[in-house]
Amino acid sequence: MRSLFFTMSLGLLPSMHAQIPNASFESWGGESAPDGWSTNNSFGSFTISPASDAHSGSLAAKGEILSNFNGDPYPPLLGCDVAVSQNPAQLVGWYKFAPAAATVTMQVSVTGFDADQFLNGASGTTLIAAPQSDYGIFTVNISAPTGDPTAS
């Protein structure tokens, strides 16, 4: 089983940290998902679960690649809709990454939507390939939207 640990004392910059609910993953609705977040956990398969190995605070979100019924990889997905009134320049967070093979990577992405839930062109992605046994910081630069400020 391939694992990755991540905690995201997330912040949208400039100074928008407070707009991300439960940014340090301290509050969970059971083992299903951090409060305010969505996951691809289903049918008793928990690709995202709470972990006590946190960067700060007492909990982190742990992602694990599982196998589906065909034996194909079932990667962890963790998402959060965040309404913002400004155009954030970056998403910053902390992570650990323990890939089982050199070909396994971790991707952190941001996609912007307008108030009507249409893509507005704001986006950013960072790809993490190197193992990280201690917490490291990641930054996702977010391109400016082509329309109204991002709504999520």
Number of C-alpha atoms within 10 A of each C-alpha: 9 16 19 22 24 23 27 21 21 23 20 24 16 12 10 17 15 11 15 20 17 18 22 23 26 19 17 17 10 10 12 20 23 27 16 17 19 15 18 17 19 9 6 7 14 20 24 25 22 24 18 12 17 24 20 14 13 14 20 27 25 24 23 20 21 18 15 11 8 6 8 10 13 16 18 20 16 17 14 17 15 17 16 18 13 14 20 22 18 20 23 17 22 21 23 21 24 19 20 14 9 10 8 16 16 17 10 16 15 19 18 29 23 20 15 8 11 12 18 20 19 23 20 19 16 14 12 15 15 14 17 16 12 12 17 14 15 17 17 19 19 22 18 18 19 13 13 17 21 27 21 19
